[in-house]
Amino acid sequence: MRMSVRRTLMVAPLCLALAACGGEAAGGRAPSATSGQGAAPVAEQAVPALAAATTAAPSCGITWGSAEKKAGSLSTARLLTVETGRHECWDRVVFEFNGTAQGYQVRYAAQVPTDGEGVDLAPYTAGPEHLWVTLLAPAYDANNGSTIDARDGDRVANVLRYDTLRDVVYGGSFEGYTTFAVGVRARLPFRVTLLAGPGTHSRIVVDVAHRW
């Protein structure tokens, strides 16, 4: 114990001597190279900027709102497929038709009745919020045969690991109208877009944002 204390006391004068002889430059912060008086070191500016870039949320610029969206009129284009996709800022549901479809009505609702029978899909659709999607186009052919592989109440998409979507349930098609209940995790902003193609087909796309 005595030897340890004695060695510490001997080192202290040596440290003081180094400080007096420019030890700060040798053992402390190295002088920065600057082009003018008062300029900050480049490294000190770059580190905070990099930290901000890696932690900031994506800038989506979403201003869609959560109010009802509707447009167009009835068409004879038949629904063929329902697909979903994930984006950095939203989740997507795509309805593809074998012709030009342009009519839709999409709104948040406490109840989503099936077409024809009127059974509420909401209790059978994961949520807690639900978008009532009405497509102004049929999902059946001239012989009343279904043009999609689903029956009333069937889930038509796998949304495992999606940020916002929780369910997509088919609600039937009757007198030219086709219904879906889309379950989402909150009453978030959404938009509806009409897209041409592929080929002579068309698509009605519903995007639901991940955040406000």
Phi and psi in degrees as a GROMACS rama.xvg file:
@    title "Ramachandran Plot"
@    xaxis  label "Phi"
@    yaxis  label "Psi"
@TYPE xy
-64.2888  -40.1647  ARG-2
-63.8325  -37.9841  MET-3
-64.5412  -43.0846  SER-4
-64.8962  -42.1769  VAL-5
-64.4549  -40.5561  ARG-6
-66.122  -36.2671  ARG-7
-63.5412  -43.008  THR-8
-66.04  -31.7559  LEU-9
-74.3811  -30.8336  MET-10
-72.4366  -31.7371  VAL-11
-57.8712  -48.9668  ALA-12
-60.5757  -35.3207  PRO-13
-63.61  -39.9502  LEU-14
-64.2423  -41.5161  CYS-15
-63.1706  -38.3095  LEU-16
-66.2141  -38.9833  ALA-17
-64.3551  -39.6933  LEU-18
-63.3985  -38.5503  ALA-19
-71.2406  -22.7501  ALA-20
-101.208  25.5892  CYS-21
86.7157  25.3495  GLY-22
-62.4482  -21.9369  GLY-23
-63.645  -37.894  GLU-24
-72.8667  -31.8781  ALA-25
-81.1557  -43.692  ALA-26
-111.945  -7.61332  GLY-27
-103.446  -147.381  GLY-28
-74.5188  133.36  ARG-29
-73.0046  146.685  ALA-30
-61.0138  141.145  PRO-31
-89.3651  147.488  SER-32
-88.9912  118.593  ALA-33
-126.926  152.836  THR-34
-89.7263  -13.1915  SER-35
-157.144  167.408  GLY-36
-68.4741  131.479  GLN-37
85.9784  -0.242754  GLY-38
-71.3912  141.086  ALA-39
-84.4421  149.628  ALA-40
-59.8671  142.068  PRO-41
-60.7429  -41.8395  VAL-42
-62.4497  -36.3819  ALA-43
-69.46  -26.2296  GLU-44
-81.8695  -35.8012  GLN-45
-73.0355  -35.3099  ALA-46
-63.0743  -49.6127  VAL-47
-61.1881  -37.3611  PRO-48
-64.0601  -40.4778  ALA-49
-65.5714  -40.0038  LEU-50
-63.1671  -40.9007  ALA-51
-65.4674  -38.6653  ALA-52
-67.7219  -33.5875  ALA-53
-84.131  -17.1446  THR-54
-107.771  -16.0344  THR-55
-72.1901  145.863  ALA-56
-73.1351  154.563  ALA-57
-60.7366  139.773  PRO-58
-88.0165  98.1415  SER-59
-91.5293  -26.9189  CYS-60
62.5277  34.1317  GLY-61
-79.2067  127.135  ILE-62
-132.044  32.0238  THR-63
-73.9588  -35.3294  TRP-64
76.3869  174.418  GLY-65
-116.595  13.8919  SER-66
-76.2526  163.932  ALA-67
-57.9742  140.589  GLU-68
-121.463  132.298  LYS-69
-151.113  152.773  LYS-70
-168.151  164.608  ALA-71
74.5853  -168.59  GLY-72
-143.609  178.05  SER-73
-62.971  144.065  LEU-74
-135.544  168.144  SER-75
-98.6271  0.931438  THR-76
-63.259  133.363  ALA-77
-98.3044  140.416  ARG-78
-69.3427  131.797  LEU-79
-112.073  -44.2455  LEU-80
-142.36  158.117  THR-81
-131.034  122.768  VAL-82
-132.191  159.413  GLU-83
-127.224  159.758  THR-84
-152.217  162.822  GLY-85
-116.265  141.811  ARG-86
-132.988  162.493  HIS-87
-59.1031  -31.3436  GLU-88
-114.852  -11.5075  CYS-89
-157.362  165.139  TRP-90
-105.847  151.997  ASP-91
-130.22  141.581  ARG-92
-120.615  128.469  VAL-93
-118.334  124.026  VAL-94
-108.141  119.04  PHE-95
-109.011  138.668  GLU-96
-121.972  158.268  PHE-97
-88.7689  19.9468  ASN-98
-166.862  -157.188  GLY-99
-92.9217  107.551  THR-100
-110.172  136.978  ALA-101
-141.011  -1.94396  GLN-102
-100.221  136.077  GLY-103
-159.786  161.198  TYR-104
-146.371  120.673  GLN-105
-130.661  127.896  VAL-106
-156.372  155.462  ARG-107
-74.6844  139.843  TYR-108
-151.715  147.953  ALA-109
-75.6019  -26.4951  ALA-110
-128.824  144.325  GLN-111
-130.622  95.0635  VAL-112
-77.675  144.378  PRO-113
-69.6749  154.486  THR-114
-72.189  135.272  ASP-115
88.7727  -69.9578  GLY-116
-80.3235  -32.9932  GLU-117
81.527  23.5193  GLY-118
-74.9283  133.633  VAL-119
-72.4604  121.43  ASP-120
-83.2959  -18.7672  LEU-121
-54.7507  -44.5398  ALA-122
-64.5718  -16.2109  PRO-123
-107.608  7.84903  TYR-124
-118.166  124.847  THR-125
-59.5127  142.958  ALA-126
-136.128  -129.012  GLY-127
-85.3421  -13.5142  PRO-128
-101.234  155.499  GLU-129
-134.976  133.362  HIS-130
-95.9656  126.658  LEU-131
-91.9334  107.185  TRP-132
-102.917  119.48  VAL-133
-115.186  120.022  THR-134
-99.338  129.441  LEU-135
-87.3355  60.0204  LEU-136
-161.505  149.609  ALA-137
-82.6044  160.175  PRO-138
-118.236  36.9825  ALA-139
-147.399  157.664  TYR-140
-94.698  -170.866  ASP-141
-64.3526  -21.2053  ALA-142
-99.3756  15.0404  ASN-143
65.7311  20.3051  ASN-144
-85.8253  139.254  GLY-145
-63.6142  138.218  SER-146
-98.25  -0.930989  THR-147
-125.451  156.136  ILE-148
-87.6925  71.065  ASP-149
-161.135  151.899  ALA-150
-116.418  165.491  ARG-151
-52.085  129.178  ASP-152
91.7172  -5.47762  GLY-153
-76.9891  141.374  ASP-154
-79.1042  131.904  ARG-155
-114.617  7.78388  VAL-156
-150.8  149.703  ALA-157
-101.62  111.647  ASN-158
-112.35  28.8756  VAL-159
-58.9991  133.208  LEU-160
71.4842  8.79343  ARG-161
-73.0782  147.743  TYR-162
-73.7436  -38.9542  ASP-163
-118.862  -44.7545  THR-164
-67.6917  139.776  LEU-165
-120.098  -20.6527  ARG-166
-171.904  152.744  ASP-167
-138.367  112.166  VAL-168
-120.593  132.557  VAL-169
-78.716  133.828  TYR-170
-113.667  15.9024  GLY-171
90.2626  174.035  GLY-172
-142.422  130.119  SER-173
-153.56  130.753  PHE-174
53.2478  37.7998  GLU-175
88.977  -2.99474  GLY-176
-108.14  141.835  TYR-177
-128.603  134.555  THR-178
-117.868  143.419  THR-179
-137.564  144.893  PHE-180
-105.086  121.225  ALA-181
-110.387  112.634  VAL-182
-85.5511  134.511  GLY-183
-131.956  161.951  VAL-184
-77.8653  -15.9155  ARG-185
-163.252  168.226  ALA-186
-80.0879  81.0926  ARG-187
-100.01  161.028  LEU-188
-59.7713  148.087  PRO-189
-146.315  160.329  PHE-190
-137.076  160.648  ARG-191
-126.976  130.236  VAL-192
-127.125  141.659  THR-193
-101.167  129.354  LEU-194
-127.515  139.63  LEU-195
-87.2964  150.003  ALA-196
89.0373  173.466  GLY-197
-73.0748  146.108  PRO-198
62.2661  -127.814  GLY-199
-88.5211  2.20328  THR-200
-77.772  173.126  HIS-201
-144.879  164.049  SER-202
-137.605  141.824  ARG-203
-110.252  122.349  ILE-204
-116.169  129.455  VAL-205
-113.106  119.186  VAL-206
-110.174  131.263  ASP-207
-118.226  123.188  VAL-208
-68.0132  156.347  ALA-209
-79.7742  -23.0555  HIS-210
-155.178  170.002  ARG-211
